[in-house]
Amino acid sequence: MCHLFSGIPVSEYEGETRSVRLGGHATSIRLEAVYWRALEELARSQGMSLPRFLTVLYDEVLDLHGEARNFTSLLRCACLQQAERQGAVGAPVRVAA
């Protein structure tokens, strides 16, 4: 079973740091390449550029919770929730015996 996952190309899970402006402050976010692609797709689906999407999401989190603790983890969870909505996550993985 692990061969199913161990064969993922390194480029998919290699970290990539991007500089962004959130709340008027320049900061950097480090995510795996696969998450950056998912966020870009999610932003497009909302009719926004990625920087605009990140800003809107950050501002909404501040409005709801007063702080944006672990924003990077929130971004990963947003990607997973979007994948679940699209039916890409949640189905059991079948491995041939």
Order of alpha helices (4+ residues) and beta strands (2+ residues): alpha-alpha-beta-beta-alpha-alpha-alpha
